[in-house]
Amino acid sequence: MDDCIFCKIAKGEIPSDKVYEDDEVLAFLDISPKVPGHTLLIPKQHYPWFEDLPDELLDKVFRAAKRIAKDMKKDSSVGYVQVSVVGKDVPHAHVHLLPQKGISKASAL
C-alpha cells in the first residue's frame, strides 16, 4: 500500500532501528515507546489486520516474536516480555513486544 507507513519502513523508504529481519518479517523499535525496548514486528507484505494474515505467515510472525522475546530476556533486567496484538492506528498487521522488569503476576501463580 503506497501510503502505509509500515510498508514504507519495510521497503527501507523510512529509516528504522531494526531489531530483527528476514525475508518475510521485520522488527524495529517503536518511535513512541511505552517502555524502553518497545518493539514492533510486522510482515513485510501488507495485510491490514491480524486476522488477514495467511496461516503460514502468521506462524512465521509468532516464531519471530518468540525469538525476539528470548533475545530481550538475555538482558538480566527483563523478567518477561509482553506480546500484544493491539492497535488500529496503523492498518498494517503488527505485534507489540514490550520487555518488562521483574516477574509477571500470572507466572507467579
DSSP file (Angstrom, degrees, kcal/mol; ACC not computed):
  #  RESIDUE AA STRUCTURE BP1 BP2  ACC     N-H-->O    O-->H-N    N-H-->O    O-->H-N    TCO  KAPPA ALPHA  PHI   PSI    X-CA   Y-CA   Z-CA
    1    1 A M    >         0   0    0      0, 0.0     3,-1.0     0, 0.0     6,-0.1   0.000 360.0 360.0 360.0 130.1    0.0    0.0    0.0
    2    2 A D  T 3   +     0   0    0      1,-0.2     6,-0.0     5,-0.1     0, 0.0   0.815 360.0  38.8 -64.6 -34.8    1.5    3.3   -1.1
    3    3 A D  T 3  S+     0   0    0      4,-0.0     2,-0.5     5,-0.0    -1,-0.2   0.332  84.4 116.4-101.7   8.4    0.6    5.4    2.0
    4    4 A C    <>  -     0   0    0     -3,-1.0     4,-2.0     1,-0.2     5,-0.2  -0.668  53.9-154.0 -81.6 120.8    1.2    2.8    4.7
    5    5 A I  H  > S+     0   0    0     -2,-0.5     4,-2.0     1,-0.2    -1,-0.2   0.865  95.3  52.1 -63.1 -36.6    4.0    3.9    7.0
    6    6 A F  H  > S+     0   0    0      2,-0.2     4,-2.6     1,-0.2    -1,-0.2   0.868 107.7  52.0 -70.0 -34.4    4.8    0.3    7.9
    7    7 A C  H  > S+     0   0    0      2,-0.2     4,-2.0     1,-0.2     6,-0.2   0.908 109.4  50.4 -63.7 -41.0    5.1   -0.7    4.2
    8    8 A K  H  <>S+     0   0    0     -4,-2.0     5,-2.3     2,-0.2     6,-1.2   0.885 111.2  48.1 -64.9 -38.6    7.5    2.3    3.7
    9    9 A I  H ><5S+     0   0    0     -4,-2.0     3,-1.2     4,-0.2    -2,-0.2   0.928 110.5  51.5 -65.0 -45.0    9.6    1.1    6.7
   10   10 A A  H 3<5S+     0   0    0     -4,-2.6    -2,-0.2     1,-0.3    -1,-0.2   0.843 111.0  48.2 -61.0 -34.3    9.6   -2.5    5.3
   11   11 A K  T 3<5S-     0   0    0     -4,-2.0    -1,-0.3    -5,-0.1    -2,-0.2   0.531 116.1-114.9 -83.6  -6.5   10.8   -1.2    1.9
   12   12 A G  T < 5S+     0   0    0     -3,-1.2    -3,-0.2    -4,-0.5    -2,-0.1   0.595  83.4 121.9  82.7  10.8   13.5    0.9    3.5
   13   13 A E  S   <S+     0   0    0     -5,-2.3    -4,-0.2    -6,-0.2    -5,-0.1   0.751  77.5  39.3 -77.1 -24.2   11.9    4.2    2.4
   14   14 A I  S    S-     0   0    0     -6,-1.2    -2,-0.2    -9,-0.1    -1,-0.2  -0.996  96.5-118.7-122.9 129.5   11.7    5.3    6.0
   15   15 A P        +     0   0    0      0, 0.0     2,-0.3     0, 0.0    -6,-0.1  -0.292  35.9 176.1 -68.3 152.7   14.6    4.6    8.4
   16   16 A S        -     0   0    0     -7,-0.1     2,-1.1    -4,-0.0    14,-0.1  -0.976  40.5-109.0-149.0 160.1   14.1    2.4   11.4
   17   17 A D        -     0   0    0     12,-0.4    12,-2.3    -2,-0.3     2,-0.1  -0.789  46.2-147.0 -91.1  94.3   16.1    0.9   14.2
   18   18 A K  E     +A   28   0A   0     -2,-1.1    10,-0.3    10,-0.2     3,-0.1  -0.371  29.3 173.4 -70.3 138.0   15.9   -2.7   13.1
   19   19 A V  E    S-     0   0A   0      8,-3.2     2,-0.3     1,-0.5     9,-0.2   0.685  72.5  -1.8-107.8 -36.4   15.9   -5.4   15.8
   20   20 A Y  E     +A   27   0A   0      7,-1.5     7,-3.2     2,-0.0    -1,-0.5  -0.985  63.1 176.7-156.5 145.7   15.2   -8.5   13.5
   21   21 A E  E     +A   26   0A   0     -2,-0.3     2,-0.2     5,-0.2     5,-0.2  -0.966   8.0 156.5-154.7 139.2   14.7   -9.1    9.8
   22   22 A D        -     0   0    0      3,-2.2    -2,-0.0    -2,-0.3     0, 0.0  -0.728  62.5 -72.0-138.6-164.9   14.2  -12.0    7.5
   23   23 A D  S    S+     0   0    0     -2,-0.2     3,-0.1     1,-0.2    21,-0.0   0.784 127.8  23.8 -64.8 -26.8   12.6  -12.4    4.1
   24   24 A E  S    S+     0   0    0      1,-0.1    20,-3.0    20,-0.1    21,-0.5   0.621 118.6  43.7-118.7 -16.7    9.0  -12.0    5.4
   25   25 A V  E     - B   0  43A   0     18,-0.3    -3,-2.2    19,-0.1     2,-0.4  -0.924  52.6-164.3-133.6 158.2    9.1  -10.1    8.6
   26   26 A L  E     -AB  21  42A   0     16,-2.5    16,-3.0    -2,-0.3     2,-0.4  -0.998   2.5-164.9-140.9 134.9   10.7   -7.0   10.1
   27   27 A A  E     +AB  20  41A   0     -7,-3.2    -8,-3.2    -2,-0.4    -7,-1.5  -0.974  18.1 164.4-120.3 137.3   11.0   -5.9   13.8
   28   28 A F  E     -AB  18  40A   0     12,-2.4    12,-3.2    -2,-0.4   -10,-0.2  -0.977  42.1 -87.8-148.7 157.8   12.0   -2.4   14.7
   29   29 A L  E     - B   0  39A   0    -12,-2.3   -12,-0.4    -2,-0.3    10,-0.3  -0.456  46.5-113.1 -69.9 137.0   12.0   -0.1   17.8
   30   30 A D        -     0   0    0      8,-2.8     7,-0.1    -2,-0.2     8,-0.1  -0.466  14.2-140.6 -67.7 137.7    8.8    1.9   18.2
   31   31 A I  S    S+     0   0    0      1,-0.3    -1,-0.1    -2,-0.2    -2,-0.1   0.663 102.7  39.0 -76.8 -14.5    9.3    5.6   17.8
   32   32 A S  S    S-     0   0    0      6,-0.0    -1,-0.3     3,-0.0    -2,-0.1  -0.584  91.4-166.2-128.0  68.9    7.0    6.3   20.7
   33   33 A P        -     0   0    0      0, 0.0    65,-0.0     0, 0.0    -4,-0.0  -0.246  24.7-156.7 -66.6 141.8    7.9    3.5   23.1
   34   34 A K  S    S+     0   0    0      1,-0.3    64,-0.1     2,-0.0     3,-0.0   0.783  88.8   5.8 -79.0 -31.6    5.7    2.6   26.1
   35   35 A V  S >  S-     0   0    0     65,-0.0     3,-2.0    -3,-0.0    -1,-0.3  -0.953 101.8 -77.9-142.6 158.3    8.7    1.1   27.7
   36   36 A P  T 3  S+     0   0    0      0, 0.0     3,-0.1     0, 0.0    -2,-0.0  -0.386 120.7  24.4 -58.0 134.3   12.4    1.0   26.7
   37   37 A G  T 3  S+     0   0    0      1,-0.3    60,-0.1    -7,-0.1     2,-0.1   0.423  79.2 165.2  90.3  -0.9   12.9   -1.6   24.1
   38   38 A H    <   -     0   0    0     -3,-2.0    -8,-2.8    60,-0.1     2,-0.4  -0.307  19.5-167.8 -53.0 119.8    9.3   -1.5   22.8
   39   39 A T  E     -BC  29  97A   0     58,-2.7    58,-2.7   -10,-0.3     2,-0.4  -0.900  18.5-149.3-120.7 142.1    9.5   -3.3   19.5
   40   40 A L  E     -BC  28  96A   0    -12,-3.2   -12,-2.4    -2,-0.4     2,-0.5  -0.925  10.2-161.3-108.7 135.6    7.0   -3.6   16.6
   41   41 A L  E     +BC  27  95A   0     54,-2.5    54,-2.2    -2,-0.4   -14,-0.2  -0.976  17.0 172.6-119.4 124.8    7.0   -6.8   14.5
   42   42 A I  E     -B   26   0A   0    -16,-3.0   -16,-2.5    -2,-0.5     2,-0.3  -0.928  36.3-115.8-130.2 151.4    5.4   -6.6   11.0
   43   43 A P  E     -B   25   0A   0      0, 0.0   -18,-0.3     0, 0.0     4,-0.2  -0.682  28.6-133.0 -75.4 144.5    5.0   -8.8    8.0
   44   44 A K  S    S+     0   0    0    -20,-3.0     2,-0.3    -2,-0.3   -19,-0.1   0.853  90.1  72.8 -69.0 -32.9    6.8   -7.1    5.1
   45   45 A Q  S    S-     0   0    0    -21,-0.5     2,-0.4     1,-0.1   -21,-0.0  -0.604  99.1-103.4 -80.9 143.9    3.8   -7.7    2.8
   46   46 A H        +     0   0    0     -2,-0.3    -2,-0.1    46,-0.1    -1,-0.1  -0.548  48.0 159.2 -76.8 122.3    0.8   -5.6    3.6
   47   47 A Y        -     0   0    0     -2,-0.4    46,-3.8    -4,-0.2     6,-0.1  -0.968  32.6-145.1-133.8 122.4   -2.1   -7.2    5.4
   48   48 A P  S    S+     0   0    0      0, 0.0     2,-0.3     0, 0.0    -1,-0.1   0.883  75.2  19.4 -59.1 -42.4   -4.4   -4.6    7.1
   49   49 A W  S >  S-     0   0    0     43,-0.1     3,-2.0    42,-0.1     4,-0.5  -0.889  77.8-109.1-134.3 158.6   -5.3   -6.7   10.2
   50   50 A F  G >  S+     0   0    0     -2,-0.3     3,-1.5     1,-0.3    -1,-0.1   0.862 116.5  55.9 -50.0 -45.0   -4.1   -9.6   12.2
   51   51 A E  G 3  S+     0   0    0      1,-0.3    -1,-0.3    -3,-0.0     7,-0.0   0.594  97.8  65.1 -71.8  -9.0   -6.9  -11.9   11.0
   52   52 A D  G <  S+     0   0    0     -3,-2.0    -1,-0.3     2,-0.1    -2,-0.2   0.623  77.1 108.2 -84.4 -14.3   -6.0  -11.2    7.4
   53   53 A L  S <  S-     0   0    0     -3,-1.5     2,-0.1    -4,-0.5    -6,-0.0  -0.407  76.5-117.0 -67.5 134.2   -2.6  -12.9    7.7
   54   54 A P     >  -     0   0    0      0, 0.0     4,-2.7     0, 0.0     3,-0.3  -0.407  30.2-112.7 -62.6 149.3   -2.3  -16.3    5.9
   55   55 A D  H  > S+     0   0    0      1,-0.2     4,-2.3     2,-0.2     5,-0.2   0.865 115.2  53.5 -56.1 -40.7   -1.7  -19.1    8.5
   56   56 A E  H  > S+     0   0    0      1,-0.2     4,-1.6     2,-0.2    -1,-0.2   0.908 112.7  43.5 -63.3 -41.5    1.8  -19.8    7.2
   57   57 A L  H  > S+     0   0    0     -3,-0.3     4,-2.6     2,-0.2    -2,-0.2   0.883 109.9  56.5 -71.1 -38.3    2.8  -16.1    7.6
   58   58 A L  H  X S+     0   0    0     -4,-2.7     4,-2.2     1,-0.2    -2,-0.2   0.916 106.6  50.9 -56.7 -43.7    1.1  -15.9   11.0
   59   59 A D  H  X S+     0   0    0     -4,-2.3     4,-2.1    -5,-0.2    -1,-0.2   0.908 110.3  49.0 -60.2 -43.3    3.2  -18.8   12.1
   60   60 A K  H  X S+     0   0    0     -4,-1.6     4,-2.2     2,-0.2    -2,-0.2   0.881 108.9  53.3 -66.0 -38.5    6.4  -17.0   10.9
   61   61 A V  H  X S+     0   0    0     -4,-2.6     4,-2.3     1,-0.2    -2,-0.2   0.940 113.0  42.6 -61.4 -47.1    5.4  -13.8   12.7
   62   62 A F  H  X S+     0   0    0     -4,-2.2     4,-2.1     2,-0.2    -2,-0.2   0.802 111.2  54.3 -75.6 -26.8    4.9  -15.6   16.0
   63   63 A R  H  X S+     0   0    0     -4,-2.1     4,-2.1    -5,-0.2    -1,-0.2   0.903 111.0  47.2 -67.1 -39.9    8.1  -17.6   15.6
   64   64 A A  H  X S+     0   0    0     -4,-2.2     4,-2.7     2,-0.2    -2,-0.2   0.904 109.7  53.5 -65.5 -40.6    9.9  -14.4   15.1
   65   65 A A  H  X S+     0   0    0     -4,-2.3     4,-2.7     1,-0.2    -2,-0.2   0.912 108.8  49.7 -59.7 -42.6    8.2  -12.9   18.1
   66   66 A K  H  X S+     0   0    0     -4,-2.1     4,-2.3     2,-0.2    -1,-0.2   0.922 111.5  48.4 -61.9 -44.6    9.3  -15.8   20.2
   67   67 A R  H  X S+     0   0    0     -4,-2.1     4,-2.1     2,-0.2    -2,-0.2   0.921 113.3  46.8 -62.6 -44.5   12.9  -15.4   19.0
   68   68 A I  H  X S+     0   0    0     -4,-2.7     4,-2.5     2,-0.2    -2,-0.2   0.915 111.0  52.0 -64.7 -43.2   12.9  -11.7   19.7
   69   69 A A  H  X S+     0   0    0     -4,-2.7     4,-2.0     1,-0.2    -1,-0.2   0.906 108.9  50.6 -60.5 -42.1   11.4  -12.2   23.2
   70   70 A K  H  < S+     0   0    0     -4,-2.3     4,-0.4     1,-0.2    -1,-0.2   0.905 110.6  49.5 -62.5 -40.8   14.1  -14.7   24.0
   71   71 A D  H >< S+     0   0    0     -4,-2.1     3,-1.2     1,-0.2     4,-0.3   0.902 109.2  52.3 -64.0 -40.5   16.7  -12.2   22.9
   72   72 A M  H >< S+     0   0    0     -4,-2.5     3,-1.5     1,-0.3     6,-0.2   0.878 103.5  58.2 -61.8 -37.4   15.2   -9.5   25.0
   73   73 A K  T 3< S+     0   0    0     -4,-2.0    -1,-0.3     1,-0.3    -2,-0.2   0.577  84.6  79.2 -73.6  -8.0   15.2  -11.8   28.1
   74   74 A K  T <  S+     0   0    0     -3,-1.2     2,-0.5    -4,-0.4    -1,-0.3   0.753  75.4  88.2 -67.5 -22.7   19.0  -12.1   27.8
   75   75 A D  S X  S-     0   0    0     -3,-1.5     3,-2.1    -4,-0.3    -3,-0.0  -0.681  84.1-139.2 -74.1 122.4   19.1   -8.7   29.4
   76   76 A S  T 3  S+     0   0    0     -2,-0.5    -1,-0.1     1,-0.3    -3,-0.1   0.684  98.3  60.8 -62.6 -18.2   19.1   -9.5   33.1
   77   77 A S  T 3  S+     0   0    0     24,-0.1     2,-0.7     2,-0.0    25,-0.6   0.609  85.4  89.9 -84.3 -10.0   16.7   -6.7   33.9
   78   78 A V  E <   +D  101   0A   0     -3,-2.1    23,-0.3    -6,-0.2     3,-0.1  -0.779  46.4 174.3 -92.2 117.0   13.9   -8.2   31.7
   79   79 A G  E     -     0   0A   0     21,-2.7     2,-0.3    -2,-0.7    22,-0.2   0.833  68.1 -15.8 -87.8 -36.9   11.7  -10.6   33.6
   80   80 A Y  E     -D  100   0A   0     20,-1.5    20,-3.1    23,-0.1     2,-0.5  -0.967  61.6-120.4-158.7 167.7    9.2  -11.3   30.9
   81   81 A V  E     -D   99   0A   0     -2,-0.3     2,-0.5    18,-0.2   -12,-0.1  -0.971  18.8-141.6-122.1 120.7    8.1   -9.9   27.5
   82   82 A Q  E     -D   98   0A   0     16,-2.7    16,-2.8    -2,-0.5     2,-0.5  -0.699  17.5-164.0 -79.1 123.5    4.5   -8.8   27.0
   83   83 A V  E     +D   97   0A   0     -2,-0.5     2,-0.4    14,-0.2    14,-0.2  -0.955  14.9 175.3-112.8 121.7    3.4   -9.7   23.5
   84   84 A S  E     -D   96   0A   0     12,-2.5    12,-3.3    -2,-0.5     2,-0.7  -0.977  32.6-156.9-134.2 139.6    0.3   -8.0   22.2
   85   85 A V        +     0   0    0     -2,-0.4     2,-0.3    10,-0.2    10,-0.1  -0.874  53.6 126.0-109.0  93.4   -1.7   -7.8   19.0
   86   86 A V        +     0   0    0     -2,-0.7     8,-0.1     8,-0.2    -2,-0.1  -0.876  20.9  75.3-140.0 168.9   -3.4   -4.4   19.6
   87   87 A G        -     0   0    0     -2,-0.3     7,-0.1     1,-0.1     0, 0.0   0.313  31.7-162.7 101.4 137.3   -3.9   -1.2   17.8
   88   88 A K  S    S+     0   0    0      3,-0.1    -1,-0.1   -39,-0.1   -39,-0.0   0.270  70.4  96.8-127.8   3.2   -5.9    0.2   15.0
   89   89 A D  S    S+     0   0    0      1,-0.2    -2,-0.1     2,-0.0     0, 0.0   0.861  91.6  36.9 -65.5 -35.8   -3.8    3.4   14.4
   90   90 A V  S    S-     0   0    0      2,-0.1     2,-2.6   -86,-0.1    -1,-0.2  -0.953  79.9-145.8-118.7 111.1   -1.8    1.8   11.6
   91   91 A P        +     0   0    0      0, 0.0     2,-0.3     0, 0.0   -42,-0.1  -0.343  69.0 101.0 -78.2  64.5   -3.8   -0.6    9.4
   92   92 A H  S    S-     0   0    0     -2,-2.6   -43,-0.1   -46,-0.1    -2,-0.1  -0.944  86.2-103.2-143.1 120.0   -0.9   -3.0    8.8
   93   93 A A        +     0   0    0    -46,-3.8     2,-0.3    -2,-0.3   -44,-0.1  -0.130  56.8 160.7 -48.0 132.9   -0.9   -6.2   10.9
   94   94 A H        -     0   0    0    -52,-0.2     2,-0.4    -7,-0.1   -52,-0.2  -0.994  33.5-141.2-156.8 158.7    1.6   -5.9   13.7
   95   95 A V  E     -C   41   0A   0    -54,-2.2   -54,-2.5    -2,-0.3     2,-0.4  -0.963  15.8-141.9-122.8 137.4    2.7   -7.2   17.1
   96   96 A H  E     -CD  40  84A   0    -12,-3.3   -12,-2.5    -2,-0.4     2,-0.5  -0.848  11.0-166.5 -97.6 135.3    4.0   -5.2   20.0
   97   97 A L  E     -CD  39  83A   0    -58,-2.7   -58,-2.7    -2,-0.4   -14,-0.2  -0.986   8.1-177.8-120.7 119.6    6.8   -6.7   22.2
   98   98 A L  E     - D   0  82A   0    -16,-2.8   -16,-2.7    -2,-0.5     2,-0.2  -0.927  19.5-141.2-123.2 106.8    7.3   -4.9   25.4
   99   99 A P  E     - D   0  81A   0      0, 0.0     2,-0.4     0, 0.0   -18,-0.2  -0.456  22.9-161.3 -67.2 135.8   10.1   -6.0   27.7
  100  100 A Q  E     - D   0  80A   0    -20,-3.1   -21,-2.7    -2,-0.2   -20,-1.5  -0.914  13.9-123.5-121.9 145.0    9.0   -5.9   31.4
  101  101 A K  E    S+ D   0  78A   0     -2,-0.4   -23,-0.2   -23,-0.3   -24,-0.1  -0.511  73.0   3.3 -80.6 153.2   11.1   -5.8   34.6
  102  102 A G  S    S-     0   0    0    -25,-0.6     2,-0.4    -2,-0.2    -2,-0.1  -0.300 102.8 -42.5  76.8-155.7   10.6   -8.4   37.3
  103  103 A I        -     0   0    0    -24,-0.1     2,-0.1   -25,-0.0   -23,-0.1  -0.892  55.8-112.7-117.3 142.8    8.2  -11.4   37.1
  104  104 A S     >  -     0   0    0     -2,-0.4     4,-0.9   -25,-0.1     3,-0.1  -0.454  19.1-129.2 -73.4 147.3    4.7  -11.4   35.8
  105  105 A K  T  4 S+     0   0    0      1,-0.2     3,-0.5     2,-0.2     4,-0.5   0.863 109.2  57.2 -62.3 -35.5    1.9  -11.9   38.4
  106  106 A A  T >4 S+     0   0    0      1,-0.2     3,-1.0     2,-0.2    -1,-0.2   0.895 105.5  49.1 -63.8 -39.2    0.5  -14.6   36.1
  107  107 A S  T 34 S+     0   0    0      1,-0.2    -1,-0.2     2,-0.1    -2,-0.2   0.675 103.5  62.3 -76.1 -14.1    3.7  -16.6   36.2
  108  108 A A  T 3<        0   0    0     -4,-0.9    -1,-0.2    -3,-0.5    -2,-0.2   0.579 360.0 360.0 -84.3  -9.3    3.9  -16.3   40.0
  109  109 A L    <         0   0    0     -3,-1.0    -1,-0.2    -4,-0.5    -2,-0.1   0.479 360.0 360.0 -74.0 360.0    0.6  -18.3   40.4
